[in-house]
Amino acid sequence: MDLHGFGHLLLAGTWITLKLAFTSLFFGLILGLLGAAAKLSPIRILRWIATTYTTLIRGIPELLLVLIIYFGTTEILLRMFDKYIEISAFAAGVTALSIAFGAYATEVFRSALQEIPKGQRESAMAIGMTRWQTFSRILLPQLWRVALPGLGNLFLVLLKDTALVSVIGLDDLMRQAYVAAGFTKLPFTFYLMAALIYLLLTIISMQVIRLLEKRANRPWQGARS
């Protein structure tokens, strides 16, 4: 396929897409864990905050979230400092996608935590483990195993949602395909190439997720046998 010298731009855009996806994944997982802990907390105000967060974010399209954070933050900074301060498209994209991923991950983690028998936590506390030891040694390995399939699906959605950030000027894969298509007047060629790259990234991600699931389930499979 003749890319008319724009191949290196598509590769650069792919790298930006991957950085955006994995950075958002990192912060989104943290938000998801905090949200799940808050939803299962005995403290009422924490449960209310977590429920409001997941309800609000899951009800707003990701594209609108990207636009609100990008332009809204700029307007807030303008009012605070009385001068125009433009935030980076990458930072706005990471913030929006992390918040969106975290809202869905909250429910995945909450469901996974509820599947772990409460007796295990009580037993760990009874033998003198601290809360952190109980979480890191008893709950986290099981939480990871139970939540991984759901988190894997969320990551695949996140990977494709990175294309939304191109609307605020980030030079990701979608943006570079748009620029190349406009310059060469060959939109089908470059959008098809972008689709193939997204498909390849998705296939690779699926294989990695499958390997992670096998590795996470290996100790339990050995225990059953």
MARBA-3410 file (N, C-alpha, C, O; in Angstrom, 1 decimal):
225
0.9,-1.2,0.0,0.0,0.0,0.0,0.9,1.3,0.0,1.7,1.4,0.9 ~ 0.7,2.1,-1.0,1.5,3.3,-1.1,1.0,4.4,-0.2,-0.1,4.8,-0.3 ~ 1.9,4.8,0.8,1.5,5.8,1.8,2.0,7.2,1.5,1.9,8.1,2.3 ~ 2.6,7.3,0.3,3.1,8.6,-0.2,4.0,9.4,0.8,3.8,10.6,1.0 ~ 4.8,8.7,1.5,5.7,9.3,2.5,5.2,9.6,3.8,5.8,10.2,4.7
3.9,9.2,4.1,3.3,9.5,5.4,3.4,8.3,6.4,2.8,8.3,7.4 ~ 4.1,7.3,6.0,4.2,6.1,6.9,4.8,6.4,8.2,4.3,5.9,9.2 ~ 5.9,7.2,8.2,6.5,7.5,9.5,5.6,8.3,10.4,5.7,8.2,11.6 ~ 4.7,9.1,9.8,3.7,9.9,10.6,2.7,8.9,11.3,2.3,9.1,12.4 ~ 2.3,7.9,10.5,1.4,7.0,11.1,2.0,6.2,12.3,1.4,5.9,13.3
3.3,5.8,12.1,4.0,5.2,13.2,4.2,6.0,14.4,4.0,5.6,15.5 ~ 4.5,7.3,14.2,4.6,8.3,15.3,3.3,8.4,16.0,3.2,8.5,17.2 ~ 2.2,8.5,15.2,0.9,8.6,15.8,0.5,7.3,16.6,-0.2,7.4,17.6 ~ 0.9,6.1,16.1,0.7,4.9,16.8,1.4,4.9,18.1,0.8,4.4,19.1 ~ 2.6,5.4,18.2,3.3,5.5,19.5,2.6,6.4,20.4,2.5,6.1,21.6
2.1,7.6,20.0,1.3,8.5,20.8,0.1,7.8,21.3,-0.3,7.9,22.5 ~ -0.6,7.0,20.5,-1.8,6.3,20.8,-1.5,5.3,22.0,-2.3,5.2,22.9 ~ -0.4,4.6,21.8,-0.1,3.6,22.9,0.3,4.3,24.2,-0.1,3.8,25.3 ~ 1.0,5.4,24.1,1.4,6.1,25.3,0.1,6.6,26.0,0.0,6.6,27.3 ~ -0.8,7.1,25.2,-2.1,7.7,25.8,-2.9,6.5,26.4,-3.4,6.7,27.5
-2.9,5.4,25.8,-3.7,4.3,26.3,-3.1,3.7,27.6,-3.9,3.5,28.6 ~ -1.8,3.5,27.6,-1.2,2.9,28.8,-1.2,3.9,30.0,-1.3,3.5,31.2 ~ -1.0,5.2,29.7,-1.0,6.1,30.8,-2.4,6.2,31.4,-2.5,6.3,32.6 ~ -3.4,6.3,30.5,-4.8,6.3,31.0,-5.1,5.0,31.8,-5.9,5.1,32.7 ~ -4.6,3.9,31.3,-4.9,2.6,32.0,-4.3,2.7,33.4,-5.0,2.3,34.4
-3.1,3.2,33.6,-2.5,3.3,34.9,-3.3,4.1,35.9,-3.6,3.6,37.0 ~ -3.6,5.3,35.5,-4.4,6.2,36.4,-5.9,5.7,36.5,-6.5,5.8,37.6 ~ -6.4,5.1,35.5,-7.7,4.5,35.5,-7.9,3.4,36.5,-8.9,3.3,37.2 ~ -6.8,2.5,36.6,-6.9,1.4,37.5,-6.8,1.9,39.0,-7.5,1.4,39.8 ~ -6.0,3.0,39.2,-6.0,3.6,40.5,-7.4,4.1,40.9,-7.8,3.9,42.0
-8.0,4.9,40.0,-9.3,5.4,40.3,-10.3,4.3,40.5,-11.2,4.4,41.4 ~ -10.2,3.2,39.7,-11.1,2.1,39.9,-11.0,1.4,41.2,-12.0,1.1,41.9 ~ -9.8,1.2,41.7,-9.6,0.6,43.0,-10.1,1.5,44.1,-10.8,1.0,45.1 ~ -9.8,2.8,44.0,-10.3,3.7,45.0,-11.8,3.8,45.0,-12.5,3.9,46.0 ~ -12.4,3.8,43.8,-13.9,3.9,43.7,-14.5,2.6,44.3,-15.6,2.7,44.9
-13.9,1.5,44.0,-14.5,0.2,44.5,-14.4,0.2,46.0,-15.4,-0.2,46.7 ~ -13.3,0.6,46.6,-13.1,0.7,48.0,-14.1,1.6,48.6,-14.7,1.3,49.7 ~ -14.4,2.8,48.0,-15.3,3.7,48.5,-16.8,3.2,48.4,-17.5,3.4,49.4 ~ -17.1,2.5,47.4,-18.4,1.9,47.2,-18.7,0.8,48.3,-19.9,0.7,48.7 ~ -17.7,0.1,48.7,-17.9,-0.9,49.7,-17.5,-0.5,51.1,-17.5,-1.2,52.1
-17.3,0.8,51.3,-16.9,1.4,52.5,-18.1,1.5,53.5,-19.2,1.7,53.0 ~ -17.9,1.3,54.8,-19.0,1.5,55.7,-19.3,3.0,55.9,-20.4,3.3,56.5 ~ -18.5,3.9,55.4,-18.7,5.3,55.5,-19.7,5.8,54.4,-19.4,5.6,53.2 ~ -20.8,6.3,54.8,-21.9,6.7,53.9,-21.5,7.7,52.9,-21.8,7.6,51.7 ~ -20.7,8.7,53.3,-20.4,9.8,52.4,-19.4,9.3,51.3,-19.5,9.7,50.1
-18.6,8.3,51.6,-17.7,7.8,50.6,-18.5,6.9,49.6,-18.2,7.0,48.4 ~ -19.5,6.2,50.0,-20.3,5.4,49.1,-21.1,6.4,48.2,-21.3,6.1,47.0 ~ -21.6,7.5,48.8,-22.3,8.5,48.0,-21.4,9.1,46.9,-21.8,9.2,45.7 ~ -20.2,9.5,47.2,-19.3,10.1,46.3,-19.0,9.1,45.2,-19.0,9.5,44.0 ~ -18.7,7.8,45.5,-18.4,6.8,44.5,-19.5,6.5,43.6,-19.4,6.4,42.4
-20.7,6.5,44.1,-21.9,6.2,43.3,-22.2,7.4,42.4,-22.6,7.2,41.2 ~ -22.0,8.6,42.9,-22.2,9.8,42.1,-21.2,9.8,40.9,-21.6,10.1,39.8 ~ -20.0,9.5,41.2,-18.9,9.5,40.2,-19.2,8.5,39.1,-19.1,8.8,37.9 ~ -19.5,7.2,39.5,-19.8,6.2,38.4,-21.0,6.5,37.6,-21.1,6.3,36.4 ~ -22.1,7.0,38.3,-23.3,7.3,37.6,-23.1,8.5,36.6,-23.6,8.4,35.5
-22.4,9.5,37.1,-22.2,10.7,36.3,-21.4,10.4,35.1,-21.7,10.8,33.9 ~ -20.2,9.8,35.3,-19.3,9.6,34.2,-19.8,8.6,33.2,-19.6,8.7,32.0 ~ -20.4,7.5,33.7,-20.9,6.5,32.7,-22.1,7.0,31.9,-22.5,6.4,30.9 ~ -22.7,8.2,32.3,-23.8,8.8,31.6,-23.4,9.8,30.6,-24.2,10.4,29.9 ~ -22.1,10.1,30.6,-21.6,11.2,29.7,-20.7,10.5,28.6,-19.8,9.7,28.9
-21.0,10.8,27.3,-20.1,10.2,26.2,-18.7,10.7,26.4,-18.4,11.8,26.8 ~ -17.8,9.7,26.1,-16.3,10.0,26.3,-15.9,11.3,25.5,-15.0,12.0,25.9 ~ -16.5,11.4,24.3,-16.1,12.6,23.5,-16.4,13.9,24.2,-15.6,14.8,24.2 ~ -17.6,14.0,24.8,-18.0,15.2,25.5,-17.1,15.4,26.7,-16.7,16.5,27.1 ~ -16.7,14.3,27.4,-15.8,14.4,28.5,-14.5,15.0,28.1,-13.9,15.8,28.8
-13.9,14.5,27.0,-12.7,15.1,26.5,-12.8,16.6,26.2,-11.9,17.3,26.6 ~ -13.9,17.0,25.6,-14.1,18.4,25.3,-14.3,19.2,26.5,-13.7,20.3,26.6 ~ -15.0,18.7,27.5,-15.3,19.5,28.7,-14.0,19.7,29.5,-13.8,20.8,30.0 ~ -13.2,18.6,29.6,-12.0,18.8,30.4,-11.0,19.7,29.7,-10.3,20.5,30.3 ~ -10.9,19.6,28.4,-9.9,20.4,27.6,-10.3,21.9,27.7,-9.4,22.7,28.0
-11.5,22.2,27.2,-11.9,23.6,27.2,-12.3,24.1,28.6,-12.1,25.3,28.8 ~ -12.8,23.2,29.4,-13.2,23.7,30.7,-12.0,24.0,31.6,-12.1,25.1,32.3 ~ -11.0,23.2,31.5,-9.8,23.5,32.3,-9.1,24.8,31.8,-8.7,25.6,32.7 ~ -9.1,25.0,30.5,-8.6,26.3,30.0,-9.3,27.5,30.5,-8.7,28.5,30.8 ~ -10.7,27.4,30.5,-11.5,28.5,31.0,-11.3,28.7,32.5,-11.2,29.9,32.9
-11.2,27.7,33.3,-10.9,27.8,34.7,-9.6,28.5,35.0,-9.5,29.4,35.8 ~ -8.6,28.1,34.2,-7.2,28.7,34.4,-7.3,30.2,34.0,-6.6,31.0,34.6 ~ -8.1,30.5,33.0,-8.2,31.9,32.5,-8.8,32.8,33.6,-8.4,33.9,33.8 ~ -9.8,32.2,34.3,-10.5,33.0,35.3,-9.6,33.1,36.6,-9.6,34.1,37.3 ~ -8.8,32.1,36.8,-7.9,32.1,38.0,-6.8,33.1,37.8,-6.4,33.8,38.8
-6.1,33.0,36.7,-4.9,33.8,36.5,-5.1,35.0,35.5,-4.1,35.7,35.3 ~ -6.3,35.2,35.0,-6.6,36.3,34.1,-5.7,36.3,32.9,-5.4,37.4,32.4 ~ -5.3,35.2,32.4,-4.6,35.1,31.1,-4.8,33.7,30.6,-5.1,32.7,31.3 ~ -4.7,33.6,29.2,-5.0,32.3,28.6,-3.8,31.4,28.8,-2.7,31.6,28.4 ~ -4.2,30.2,29.3,-3.2,29.1,29.5,-3.8,27.9,28.9,-4.8,27.3,29.3
-3.1,27.4,27.9,-3.6,26.2,27.2,-3.0,24.9,27.7,-1.7,24.9,27.7 ~ -3.8,24.0,28.2,-3.2,22.7,28.6,-2.9,21.8,27.4,-3.5,22.0,26.4 ~ -2.0,20.9,27.6,-1.7,20.0,26.5,-2.8,19.1,26.2,-3.6,18.6,27.1 ~ -2.9,18.7,24.9,-4.0,17.8,24.5,-3.8,16.4,25.1,-4.7,15.7,25.4 ~ -2.5,16.0,25.3,-2.2,14.7,25.9,-2.6,14.7,27.3,-3.2,13.7,27.8
-2.4,15.7,28.1,-2.8,15.8,29.5,-4.3,15.7,29.6,-4.9,15.0,30.5 ~ -5.0,16.5,28.8,-6.5,16.5,28.8,-7.0,15.1,28.4,-8.0,14.6,29.0 ~ -6.4,14.5,27.4,-6.8,13.2,27.0,-6.6,12.1,28.1,-7.5,11.3,28.3 ~ -5.5,12.1,28.7,-5.2,11.2,29.8,-6.2,11.4,30.9,-6.7,10.4,31.5 ~ -6.5,12.6,31.3,-7.4,12.9,32.3,-8.8,12.4,32.0,-9.4,11.7,32.8
-9.3,12.7,30.8,-10.6,12.3,30.4,-10.8,10.8,30.3,-11.7,10.2,30.9 ~ -9.8,10.1,29.7,-9.9,8.7,29.5,-9.7,7.9,30.8,-10.3,6.9,31.0 ~ -8.8,8.5,31.7,-8.6,7.9,33.0,-9.9,7.9,33.8,-10.2,6.9,34.5 ~ -10.5,9.1,33.8,-11.8,9.2,34.6,-12.8,8.3,34.1,-13.5,7.6,34.8 ~ -12.9,8.2,32.7,-13.9,7.3,32.1,-13.6,5.8,32.4,-14.5,5.1,32.8
-12.4,5.4,32.3,-12.0,4.1,32.5,-12.2,3.7,34.0,-12.7,2.7,34.4 ~ -11.8,4.7,34.9,-12.0,4.4,36.3,-13.4,4.2,36.7,-13.6,3.4,37.7 ~ -14.3,4.9,36.1,-15.7,4.7,36.5,-16.2,3.3,36.2,-16.9,2.7,37.0 ~ -15.8,2.8,35.0,-16.2,1.4,34.7,-15.4,0.4,35.5,-15.9,-0.7,35.9 ~ -14.1,0.7,35.7,-13.3,-0.2,36.5,-13.7,-0.3,37.9,-13.6,-1.4,38.5
-14.3,0.7,38.4,-14.9,0.7,39.8,-15.9,-0.4,39.9,-15.8,-1.2,40.9 ~ -16.8,-0.6,39.0,-17.8,-1.7,39.1,-17.2,-3.0,38.9,-17.6,-4.0,39.5 ~ -16.1,-3.1,38.0,-15.5,-4.4,37.9,-14.8,-4.8,39.2,-14.9,-6.0,39.6 ~ -14.1,-3.9,39.8,-13.4,-4.2,41.0,-14.3,-4.5,42.2,-14.1,-5.4,43.0 ~ -15.4,-3.7,42.2,-16.4,-3.9,43.3,-17.0,-5.3,43.2,-17.1,-6.0,44.2
-17.4,-5.7,42.0,-17.9,-7.1,41.8,-16.9,-8.1,42.1,-17.3,-9.2,42.7 ~ -15.6,-7.9,41.8,-14.6,-8.9,42.1,-14.4,-9.0,43.6,-14.2,-10.1,44.1 ~ -14.4,-7.9,44.3,-14.2,-7.9,45.7,-15.3,-8.6,46.4,-15.1,-9.3,47.4 ~ -16.5,-8.5,45.9,-17.7,-9.1,46.5,-17.7,-10.6,46.3,-18.3,-11.3,47.1 ~ -16.9,-11.1,45.3,-16.8,-12.5,45.1,-15.9,-13.2,46.0,-15.9,-14.4,46.2
-15.0,-12.4,46.7,-14.0,-13.0,47.6,-14.7,-13.2,49.0,-15.2,-12.2,49.5 ~ -14.7,-14.4,49.5,-15.4,-14.7,50.8,-14.9,-13.8,51.9,-13.7,-13.6,52.1 ~ -15.8,-13.2,52.7,-15.4,-12.3,53.8,-14.6,-13.1,54.8,-13.9,-12.5,55.5 ~ -14.9,-14.4,54.9,-14.1,-15.2,55.9,-12.6,-15.1,55.7,-11.9,-15.2,56.7 ~ -12.2,-14.9,54.5,-10.7,-14.9,54.3,-10.2,-13.6,54.9,-9.1,-13.6,55.5
-10.9,-12.5,54.8,-10.4,-11.2,55.4,-10.4,-11.4,56.9,-9.5,-10.9,57.6 ~ -11.5,-11.9,57.4,-11.6,-12.1,58.9,-10.5,-13.0,59.4,-10.0,-12.7,60.5 ~ -10.2,-14.1,58.7,-9.2,-15.0,59.2,-7.8,-14.3,59.2,-7.0,-14.5,60.1 ~ -7.5,-13.5,58.1,-6.3,-12.8,58.0,-6.1,-11.8,59.2,-5.0,-11.7,59.8 ~ -7.2,-11.1,59.5,-7.1,-10.2,60.6,-6.9,-10.9,61.9,-6.3,-10.4,62.9
-7.5,-12.1,62.0,-7.5,-12.9,63.3,-6.1,-13.4,63.6,-5.7,-13.5,64.8 ~ -5.3,-13.6,62.6,-3.9,-14.1,62.8,-2.9,-13.0,62.9,-1.7,-13.2,62.9 ~ -3.4,-11.7,62.9,-2.5,-10.6,63.2,-2.1,-9.8,62.0,-1.2,-8.9,62.1 ~ -2.6,-10.1,60.8,-2.2,-9.3,59.6,-2.8,-7.9,59.7,-3.9,-7.7,60.1 ~ -2.1,-7.0,59.2,-2.6,-5.6,59.1,-3.5,-5.5,57.9,-3.6,-6.5,57.1
-4.2,-4.4,57.8,-5.1,-4.2,56.6,-4.3,-4.3,55.3,-4.8,-4.9,54.3 ~ -3.2,-3.6,55.3,-2.4,-3.6,54.0,-1.9,-5.1,53.7,-1.9,-5.4,52.5 ~ -1.4,-5.8,54.7,-1.0,-7.2,54.5,-2.2,-8.1,54.0,-2.0,-8.9,53.1 ~ -3.3,-7.8,54.6,-4.5,-8.6,54.1,-4.9,-8.3,52.7,-5.2,-9.2,51.9 ~ -4.8,-7.0,52.3,-5.1,-6.6,51.0,-4.1,-7.1,50.0,-4.4,-7.7,48.9
-2.8,-6.9,50.3,-1.7,-7.2,49.3,-1.5,-8.7,49.2,-1.1,-9.2,48.1 ~ -1.6,-9.5,50.3,-1.3,-10.9,50.2,-2.5,-11.8,50.0,-2.4,-12.9,49.5 ~ -3.7,-11.4,50.5,-4.9,-12.2,50.4,-5.8,-11.8,49.3,-6.3,-12.6,48.5 ~ -6.2,-10.5,49.3,-7.2,-10.0,48.4,-6.7,-9.7,47.0,-7.4,-10.1,46.1 ~ -5.6,-9.0,46.9,-5.1,-8.5,45.6,-4.9,-9.7,44.6,-5.3,-9.5,43.5
-4.2,-10.8,45.0,-4.1,-11.8,44.0,-5.4,-12.4,43.5,-5.5,-12.6,42.3 ~ -6.4,-12.5,44.4,-7.7,-13.0,43.9,-8.4,-12.0,43.2,-9.1,-12.3,42.2 ~ -8.3,-10.7,43.6,-9.0,-9.6,42.9,-8.5,-9.5,41.5,-9.3,-9.3,40.6 ~ -7.2,-9.6,41.3,-6.6,-9.5,39.9,-7.1,-10.6,39.1,-7.5,-10.4,37.9 ~ -7.2,-11.8,39.6,-7.7,-13.0,38.8,-9.1,-12.8,38.4,-9.5,-13.1,37.3
-10.0,-12.4,39.3,-11.4,-12.3,39.0,-11.7,-11.1,38.1,-12.6,-11.2,37.2 ~ -11.0,-10.0,38.3,-11.3,-8.8,37.6,-10.6,-8.7,36.2,-11.1,-7.9,35.4 ~ -9.6,-9.5,36.0,-8.8,-9.4,34.8,-9.7,-9.5,33.5,-9.4,-8.7,32.6 ~ -10.6,-10.4,33.3,-11.4,-10.5,32.1,-12.1,-9.2,31.8,-12.2,-8.7,30.7 ~ -12.8,-8.7,32.8,-13.5,-7.4,32.7,-12.6,-6.2,32.4,-12.9,-5.4,31.5
-11.5,-6.2,33.1,-10.5,-5.1,32.8,-9.9,-5.2,31.4,-9.6,-4.2,30.8 ~ -9.7,-6.4,30.9,-9.2,-6.6,29.6,-10.1,-6.1,28.6,-9.7,-5.4,27.6 ~ -11.4,-6.3,28.7,-12.4,-5.8,27.8,-12.4,-4.2,27.9,-12.6,-3.6,26.8 ~ -12.3,-3.7,29.1,-12.3,-2.2,29.2,-11.1,-1.6,28.5,-11.2,-0.5,27.9 ~ -9.9,-2.3,28.6,-8.7,-1.8,27.9,-8.9,-1.8,26.4,-8.5,-0.8,25.7
-9.5,-2.8,25.9,-9.8,-2.8,24.4,-10.6,-1.6,24.0,-10.4,-1.0,22.9 ~ -11.6,-1.3,24.8,-12.5,-0.1,24.5,-11.7,1.1,24.7,-11.8,2.0,23.8 ~ -10.8,1.2,25.7,-10.0,2.4,25.9,-9.0,2.6,24.8,-8.8,3.7,24.3 ~ -8.5,1.5,24.2,-7.5,1.6,23.1,-8.2,2.3,21.9,-7.6,3.1,21.3 ~ -9.4,2.0,21.6,-10.1,2.6,20.5,-10.6,4.0,20.9,-10.7,4.8,20.0
-10.9,4.2,22.1,-11.4,5.6,22.5,-10.3,6.6,22.5,-10.6,7.8,22.5 ~ -9.0,6.2,22.4,-8.0,7.2,22.3,-8.1,8.0,21.0,-7.7,9.1,20.9 ~ -8.8,7.5,20.0,-9.0,8.2,18.7,-9.9,9.5,19.0,-9.8,10.4,18.2 ~ -10.6,9.5,20.1,-11.5,10.7,20.3,-10.6,11.9,20.7,-11.1,13.0,20.4 ~ -9.4,11.7,21.2,-8.6,12.8,21.6,-8.0,13.6,20.4,-7.5,14.7,20.6
-8.1,13.0,19.2,-7.6,13.7,18.0,-8.4,15.0,17.8,-7.9,15.8,17.1 ~ -9.7,15.1,18.3,-10.5,16.2,18.0,-9.9,17.5,18.7,-10.3,18.6,18.4 ~ -9.1,17.3,19.8,-8.5,18.5,20.4,-7.0,18.7,20.0,-6.3,19.4,20.6 ~ -6.6,18.0,18.9,-5.3,18.3,18.3,-4.2,17.4,18.7,-3.1,17.7,18.3 ~ -4.4,16.3,19.4,-3.3,15.4,19.7,-2.9,14.7,18.5,-3.8,14.2,17.8
-1.6,14.6,18.2,-1.1,13.9,17.0,-1.1,12.4,17.2,0.0,11.8,17.1 ~ -2.2,11.8,17.5,-2.3,10.4,17.6,-2.5,9.7,16.2,-2.4,10.4,15.2 ~ -2.7,8.4,16.2,-2.9,7.7,15.0,-4.0,8.3,14.1,-3.9,8.5,12.9 ~ -5.2,8.6,14.8,-6.3,9.1,14.0,-6.0,10.4,13.5,-6.4,10.7,12.3 ~ -5.4,11.3,14.2,-5.1,12.6,13.8,-4.1,12.6,12.6,-4.3,13.3,11.6
-3.1,11.8,12.7,-2.1,11.7,11.6,-2.8,11.1,10.3,-2.4,11.5,9.2 ~ -3.7,10.1,10.5,-4.4,9.6,9.3,-5.3,10.7,8.7,-5.4,10.8,7.4 ~ -5.9,11.5,9.5,-6.7,12.6,9.0,-5.8,13.7,8.2,-6.2,14.1,7.1 ~ -4.7,14.0,8.8,-3.8,14.9,8.1,-3.3,14.4,6.8,-3.3,15.1,5.8 ~ -2.9,13.1,6.8,-2.4,12.5,5.6,-3.5,12.4,4.5,-3.2,12.6,3.3
-4.7,12.1,4.9,-5.8,11.9,4.0,-6.1,13.3,3.4,-6.4,13.4,2.2 ~ -6.0,14.4,4.2,-6.3,15.7,3.7,-5.3,16.2,2.7,-5.6,16.9,1.7 ~ -4.0,15.8,3.0,-2.9,16.3,2.1,-2.9,15.6,0.8,-2.6,16.2,-0.2 ~ -3.1,14.3,0.8,-3.0,13.4,-0.4,-4.3,13.3,-1.1,-4.3,12.8,-2.3 ~ -5.4,13.7,-0.5,-6.8,13.5,-1.1,-7.1,12.0,-1.3,-7.8,11.6,-2.2
-6.5,11.1,-0.3,-6.8,9.7,-0.4,-7.3,9.2,1.0,-6.6,8.5,1.7 ~ -8.5,9.7,1.3,-9.0,9.3,2.7,-9.2,7.8,2.9,-8.9,7.3,4.0 ~ -9.7,7.1,1.9,-9.9,5.7,2.0,-8.6,5.0,2.4,-8.6,4.1,3.3 ~ -7.5,5.3,1.7,-6.2,4.6,1.9,-5.7,4.8,3.4,-5.4,3.8,4.0 ~ -5.8,6.0,3.8,-5.2,6.3,5.2,-6.1,5.9,6.3,-5.7,5.5,7.4
-7.4,6.0,6.1,-8.3,5.6,7.2,-8.4,4.0,7.2,-8.5,3.5,8.3 ~ -8.2,3.4,6.1,-8.1,1.9,6.1,-6.8,1.5,6.8,-6.8,0.5,7.5 ~ -5.7,2.2,6.5,-4.5,1.9,7.2,-4.6,2.1,8.7,-4.1,1.3,9.5 ~ -5.2,3.2,9.1,-5.4,3.4,10.5,-6.3,2.3,11.1,-6.0,1.8,12.3 ~ -7.3,1.9,10.4,-8.2,0.8,10.9,-7.4,-0.5,11.1,-7.6,-1.2,12.1
-6.5,-0.8,10.1,-5.7,-2.0,10.2,-4.7,-2.0,11.4,-4.5,-3.0,12.1 ~ -4.2,-0.8,11.7,-3.2,-0.6,12.8,-4.0,-0.8,14.1,-3.5,-1.5,15.0 ~ -5.2,-0.2,14.2,-6.0,-0.4,15.4,-6.4,-1.9,15.6,-6.3,-2.4,16.7 ~ -6.7,-2.5,14.5,-7.0,-4.0,14.6,-5.8,-4.8,15.0,-6.0,-5.7,15.8 ~ -4.6,-4.4,14.5,-3.4,-5.2,14.9,-3.1,-5.0,16.4,-2.8,-5.9,17.1
-3.3,-3.7,16.9,-3.1,-3.4,18.3,-4.1,-4.2,19.2,-3.7,-4.7,20.3 ~ -5.3,-4.3,18.7,-6.3,-5.0,19.4,-6.0,-6.5,19.5,-6.2,-7.1,20.6 ~ -5.6,-7.1,18.4,-5.3,-8.5,18.4,-4.1,-8.8,19.3,-4.1,-9.8,20.1 ~ -3.1,-8.0,19.3,-1.9,-8.1,20.2,-2.4,-8.0,21.6,-2.0,-8.8,22.5 ~ -3.2,-7.0,21.9,-3.7,-6.8,23.3,-4.5,-8.0,23.8,-4.4,-8.4,24.9
-5.3,-8.6,22.9,-6.1,-9.7,23.3,-5.2,-10.9,23.6,-5.5,-11.7,24.5 ~ -4.1,-11.1,22.9,-3.2,-12.2,23.1,-2.5,-12.0,24.5,-2.4,-12.9,25.3 ~ -2.1,-10.8,24.7,-1.5,-10.5,26.0,-2.4,-10.7,27.2,-2.0,-11.2,28.2 ~ -3.7,-10.2,27.0,-4.7,-10.4,28.1,-4.9,-11.9,28.3,-5.1,-12.3,29.5 ~ -5.0,-12.7,27.3,-5.2,-14.1,27.4,-4.0,-14.8,28.2,-4.2,-15.6,29.0
-2.8,-14.3,27.9,-1.6,-14.9,28.6,-1.7,-14.5,30.1,-1.4,-15.3,31.0 ~ -2.1,-13.2,30.4,-2.2,-12.8,31.7,-3.2,-13.5,32.5,-3.1,-13.9,33.7 ~ -4.3,-13.8,31.9,-5.4,-14.6,32.5,-4.9,-16.0,32.8,-5.2,-16.5,33.9 ~ -4.2,-16.6,31.9,-3.7,-18.0,32.2,-2.7,-18.0,33.3,-2.7,-18.8,34.2 ~ -1.8,-16.9,33.4,-0.8,-16.8,34.4,-1.5,-16.6,35.8,-1.1,-17.1,36.8
-2.6,-15.8,35.8,-3.3,-15.4,37.0,-4.0,-16.6,37.6,-4.2,-16.8,38.8 ~ -4.5,-17.5,36.7,-5.3,-18.7,37.1,-4.4,-19.9,37.4,-4.9,-20.9,37.9 ~ -3.1,-19.8,37.1,-2.3,-21.0,37.2,-2.2,-21.5,38.7,-2.3,-22.7,38.9 ~ -2.0,-20.7,39.7,-2.0,-21.2,41.1,-3.2,-21.9,41.5,-3.2,-22.9,42.2 ~ -4.4,-21.4,41.0,-5.7,-22.0,41.4,-5.9,-23.3,40.7,-6.5,-24.2,41.2
-5.4,-23.4,39.4,-5.6,-24.6,38.7,-4.7,-25.7,39.3,-5.1,-26.9,39.4 ~ -3.5,-25.3,39.8,-2.6,-26.3,40.4,-3.2,-26.8,41.7,-3.0,-27.9,42.1 ~ -3.8,-25.8,42.5,-4.4,-26.2,43.8,-5.6,-27.2,43.6,-5.8,-28.1,44.4 ~ -6.4,-27.0,42.5,-7.5,-27.9,42.2,-7.1,-29.3,41.9,-7.7,-30.3,42.3 ~ -6.0,-29.3,41.1,-5.5,-30.7,40.6,-4.8,-31.4,41.8,-4.3,-32.5,41.6
END
